[in-house]
Amino acid sequence: MARLADVIAAFERRYDPSWAAEWDTVGLVCGDPATDVTRVHFAVDPVEVVAAAAVAAGAQLLVTHHPLFLGGTDSVAATTAKGRVVHQLVTNGAALYVAHTNADVAPADSVSDALAAAVGLTDVRRLDPVAELGLGRLGNLPAPVTLREFADAAAKALPATVWGVRASGDPDRMISTVAVAGGACGDLAEQAAAAGADVLLTSDLKHHRTSEAVADTGIALIDAAHWATEHPWLAVAADLLGRDLADAGTTVECTVSSTVTDPFTLHAHSPGD
């Protein structure tokens, strides 16, 4: 059996909190470091349904990618959704820990590394080959495909959401070199194009930035659900933590949430689409 403090220490050796952006909020949100931990549950979002699932699974620790209180707070009253998450976890003896931008920029086993693996890229390398830490990865497809074919493959490879993926660019252009960046990383379009990418797969693309990037650089862009681009990392992080603790002589079961917490719940096709 491991203490919460030991579990956090092992996890932070992989995802150092000091790597997080200055504006970010990572680390232990609630919980007693002296608590014994036998099960850890991983999820993207610290929302009520996820907290309930973690408690139902018997987890003493919920690890999420997204922060609960990114902008800070002066209350955890159960009168708000976020307050209810804290109360649900604490009442049931479960802690909450966040690894956000430190997991995004990790030199290995990052959110983008997991995304690259999910869509089948080979020869994966950092988008910025000089930086020790950084967003995004660059890789190759086993064989060139059209943008239309790659978008379809990405939609099948990523966790399902109601709106799937959308793409900007010539549907028939050939794709062989792919840049990926989990989360909202449309600002990497120019860097990805300069690195030789035919397409950037990311999320939360904006209308004007997308139009300008495609016109100015010739790169194609694929916009997937934010949640879907980050979910593949959960299994990677869970596996690493379980193996690291086992190597230290401690058995802790690590599980991954299957709950879809993408906030968009309906997609209606345009007439004639």
C-alpha positions as CSV (number, residue, x, y, z in Angstrom):
1,M,0.0,0.0,0.0
2,A,1.3,3.5,-0.9
3,R,0.7,6.8,0.8
4,L,-0.8,9.6,-1.4
5,A,2.5,11.5,-0.9
6,D,4.4,8.6,-2.4
7,V,2.0,8.3,-5.4
8,I,2.3,12.0,-6.1
9,A,6.1,11.9,-5.8
10,A,6.3,9.1,-8.4
11,F,3.9,10.9,-10.7
12,E,5.8,14.1,-10.5
13,R,9.1,12.4,-11.5
14,R,7.4,11.9,-14.9
15,Y,5.5,15.2,-15.0
16,D,7.3,17.8,-13.0
17,P,5.0,20.6,-11.8
18,S,7.7,23.2,-12.4
19,W,7.2,22.6,-16.2
20,A,3.7,24.1,-16.0
21,A,2.9,27.5,-17.5
22,E,2.9,30.4,-15.1
23,W,-0.8,30.9,-15.5
24,D,-1.6,27.2,-14.8
25,T,-2.8,25.6,-11.6
26,V,-1.4,22.0,-11.1
27,G,-0.7,19.7,-8.2
28,L,-2.8,18.5,-5.3
29,V,-6.1,20.3,-5.1
30,C,-7.6,18.4,-2.1
31,G,-6.6,15.4,-0.1
32,D,-4.4,14.3,2.8
33,P,-0.8,13.3,1.7
34,A,-0.8,10.7,4.5
35,T,-3.8,8.8,3.1
36,D,-3.3,5.3,1.9
37,V,-3.9,4.8,-1.8
38,T,-4.8,1.5,-3.5
39,R,-6.5,2.8,-6.6
40,V,-6.0,5.9,-8.8
41,H,-8.6,7.0,-11.4
42,F,-7.5,9.1,-14.4
43,A,-9.8,11.5,-16.4
44,V,-9.6,14.7,-18.5
45,D,-12.1,16.8,-16.6
46,P,-12.8,17.2,-12.9
47,V,-16.5,17.3,-13.2
48,E,-19.2,15.8,-11.0
49,V,-19.9,12.7,-13.1
50,V,-16.2,11.9,-13.1
51,A,-15.8,12.4,-9.4
52,A,-18.8,10.1,-8.9
53,A,-17.2,7.4,-11.1
54,A,-13.9,7.7,-9.2
55,V,-15.7,7.2,-5.9
56,A,-17.8,4.3,-7.3
57,A,-14.6,2.7,-8.5
58,G,-13.1,2.9,-5.0
59,A,-10.3,5.3,-5.9
60,Q,-8.6,7.3,-3.2
61,L,-7.1,9.6,-5.9
62,L,-8.5,11.2,-9.0
63,V,-5.9,12.5,-11.4
64,T,-7.3,14.9,-14.0
65,H,-5.6,16.8,-16.9
66,H,-7.7,19.9,-16.6
67,P,-7.6,22.0,-13.4
68,L,-10.6,22.4,-11.2
69,F,-9.8,26.0,-10.2
70,L,-7.8,27.5,-13.0
71,G,-8.6,31.0,-12.1
72,G,-8.5,30.5,-8.4
73,T,-11.5,30.6,-6.0
74,D,-12.4,31.9,-2.6
75,S,-15.1,29.3,-1.9
76,V,-15.6,25.5,-2.3
77,A,-19.2,25.6,-1.1
78,A,-21.4,22.9,-2.5
79,T,-23.6,25.6,-4.0
80,T,-21.5,25.4,-7.3
81,A,-20.6,22.5,-9.5
82,K,-16.9,22.8,-8.7
83,G,-17.6,23.0,-5.0
84,R,-19.7,19.9,-5.3
85,V,-16.8,18.0,-6.9
86,V,-14.6,18.9,-3.9
87,H,-17.3,17.9,-1.4
88,Q,-18.0,14.6,-3.2
89,L,-14.3,13.6,-3.2
90,V,-13.5,14.8,0.3
91,T,-16.6,13.2,1.8
92,N,-15.6,9.9,0.3
93,G,-11.9,10.0,1.2
94,A,-10.7,10.7,-2.3
95,A,-8.0,13.3,-3.3
96,L,-7.8,15.3,-6.5
97,Y,-4.5,16.0,-8.4
98,V,-4.0,18.0,-11.6
99,A,-1.3,17.6,-14.3
100,H,-2.0,20.1,-17.0
101,T,0.5,22.0,-19.0
102,N,3.4,20.1,-17.3
103,A,2.0,17.0,-19.0
104,D,1.5,18.9,-22.3
105,V,5.2,19.9,-22.5
106,A,6.8,16.9,-20.9
107,P,9.9,15.7,-22.9
108,A,8.5,12.2,-23.1
109,D,5.1,10.6,-22.7
110,S,3.4,13.9,-23.2
111,V,-0.2,14.5,-24.2
112,S,1.0,15.1,-27.8
113,D,3.1,11.9,-27.7
114,A,-0.1,9.9,-26.8
115,L,-2.0,11.7,-29.5
116,A,0.6,10.9,-32.1
117,A,0.5,7.2,-31.2
118,A,-3.3,7.2,-31.3
119,V,-3.4,8.4,-34.9
120,G,-0.6,6.0,-36.0
121,L,2.4,8.3,-36.5
122,T,5.9,6.9,-36.8
123,D,9.3,8.5,-36.3
124,V,7.7,10.9,-33.8
125,R,9.8,13.8,-32.7
126,R,9.4,17.2,-31.0
127,L,7.9,19.9,-33.1
128,D,10.6,22.2,-31.8
129,P,13.7,20.0,-32.0
130,V,15.8,22.4,-29.9
131,A,13.6,22.9,-26.9
132,E,13.8,20.5,-24.0
133,L,10.2,21.1,-23.2
134,G,7.5,22.1,-25.7
135,L,4.1,21.6,-27.2
136,G,3.4,19.5,-30.2
137,R,5.0,16.5,-32.0
138,L,5.8,15.8,-35.6
139,G,5.6,12.3,-37.2
140,N,5.1,10.4,-40.4
141,L,2.2,8.3,-41.7
142,P,3.1,4.8,-42.8
143,A,1.9,5.8,-46.3
144,P,0.6,9.0,-47.8
145,V,-3.2,9.5,-47.8
146,T,-5.5,12.3,-48.7
147,L,-6.6,14.9,-46.2
148,R,-10.1,13.4,-46.4
149,E,-8.8,10.0,-45.6
150,F,-6.6,11.2,-42.8
151,A,-9.5,13.1,-41.2
152,D,-11.6,10.0,-41.4
153,A,-8.9,7.9,-39.9
154,A,-8.4,10.4,-37.1
155,A,-12.1,10.5,-36.3
156,K,-12.0,6.7,-36.0
157,A,-8.8,6.6,-34.0
158,L,-9.8,9.2,-31.4
159,P,-12.4,8.7,-28.7
160,A,-15.9,9.2,-30.1
161,T,-17.6,12.6,-29.8
162,V,-20.9,13.7,-31.3
163,W,-19.2,16.1,-33.7
164,G,-16.1,14.0,-34.7
165,V,-13.5,16.1,-36.5
166,R,-13.5,18.8,-39.2
167,A,-10.7,19.8,-41.6
168,S,-9.6,22.9,-43.4
169,G,-7.7,22.6,-46.7
170,D,-8.0,20.7,-50.0
171,P,-9.7,17.4,-49.2
172,D,-7.7,15.7,-51.9
173,R,-4.2,17.0,-51.0
174,M,-1.8,14.3,-50.0
175,I,-0.7,14.0,-46.4
176,S,2.5,12.3,-45.2
177,T,4.0,14.4,-42.4
178,V,1.7,15.2,-39.6
179,A,2.0,17.6,-36.6
180,V,-0.2,16.9,-33.6
181,A,-0.8,19.0,-30.4
182,G,-3.3,17.9,-27.8
183,G,-5.7,20.7,-26.6
184,A,-6.1,24.1,-28.1
185,C,-2.9,24.6,-30.1
186,G,-4.0,26.3,-33.3
187,D,-1.3,28.9,-32.8
188,L,1.3,26.2,-33.7
189,A,0.1,26.2,-37.4
190,E,2.9,28.3,-38.7
191,Q,5.5,26.5,-36.7
192,A,4.2,23.1,-37.9
193,A,4.2,24.3,-41.5
194,A,7.8,25.5,-41.1
195,A,8.8,22.1,-39.7
196,G,7.4,20.4,-42.9
197,A,4.0,19.3,-41.7
198,D,1.3,18.8,-44.3
199,V,-1.3,19.0,-41.6
200,L,-1.7,20.0,-37.9
201,L,-4.2,18.0,-35.8
202,T,-5.3,19.9,-32.7
203,S,-8.5,21.4,-31.3
204,D,-10.5,24.6,-30.7
205,L,-9.5,26.2,-34.0
206,K,-10.7,29.7,-34.6
207,H,-12.3,30.9,-37.9
208,H,-9.9,33.7,-38.8
209,R,-6.7,32.1,-37.6
210,T,-7.6,28.9,-39.5
211,S,-8.4,30.7,-42.7
212,E,-5.2,32.8,-42.5
213,A,-2.9,29.9,-41.6
214,V,-4.1,27.7,-44.5
215,A,-3.9,30.6,-47.0
216,D,-0.5,31.9,-45.8
217,T,1.4,28.6,-45.2
218,G,-0.5,26.0,-47.3
219,I,-0.8,23.7,-44.2
220,A,-4.1,21.8,-43.7
221,L,-5.7,21.9,-40.3
222,I,-7.8,19.3,-38.5
223,D,-10.0,20.3,-35.6
224,A,-11.0,17.6,-33.2
225,A,-12.8,17.8,-29.9
226,H,-10.6,19.2,-27.2
227,W,-11.4,16.3,-24.8
228,A,-10.7,13.7,-27.5
229,T,-7.2,15.0,-28.3
230,E,-6.2,14.7,-24.6
231,H,-8.0,11.5,-23.6
232,P,-5.3,9.2,-25.1
233,W,-2.8,10.5,-22.6
234,L,-4.7,9.1,-19.7
235,A,-3.9,5.5,-20.5
236,V,-0.2,6.4,-20.9
237,A,0.0,8.2,-17.6
238,A,-1.9,5.5,-15.8
239,D,0.3,2.7,-17.2
240,L,3.5,4.7,-16.3
241,L,2.4,5.4,-12.7
242,G,1.3,1.8,-12.1
243,R,4.7,0.5,-13.4
244,D,6.7,3.0,-11.5
245,L,5.0,2.2,-8.3
246,A,5.3,-1.6,-8.9
247,D,9.1,-1.1,-9.5
248,A,9.2,0.6,-6.1
249,G,7.5,-2.4,-4.5
250,T,4.0,-1.0,-4.3
251,T,0.9,-2.2,-6.0
252,V,-1.6,0.5,-6.9
253,E,-4.4,-0.1,-9.5
254,C,-4.7,2.6,-12.1
255,T,-8.0,3.0,-14.1
256,V,-9.0,5.3,-16.9
257,S,-12.3,7.1,-17.2
258,S,-14.5,6.1,-20.1
259,T,-16.9,8.9,-19.4
260,V,-17.2,11.4,-22.3
261,T,-16.9,14.9,-20.9
262,D,-16.8,16.8,-24.1
263,P,-19.3,19.6,-23.5
264,F,-20.9,19.4,-26.9
265,T,-23.8,16.9,-26.8
266,L,-25.5,17.3,-30.2
267,H,-24.4,17.6,-33.9
268,A,-27.1,18.5,-36.5
269,H,-26.0,18.2,-40.1
270,S,-26.7,21.2,-42.4
271,P,-29.3,20.5,-45.1
272,G,-27.6,18.9,-48.1
273,D,-24.4,18.0,-46.2
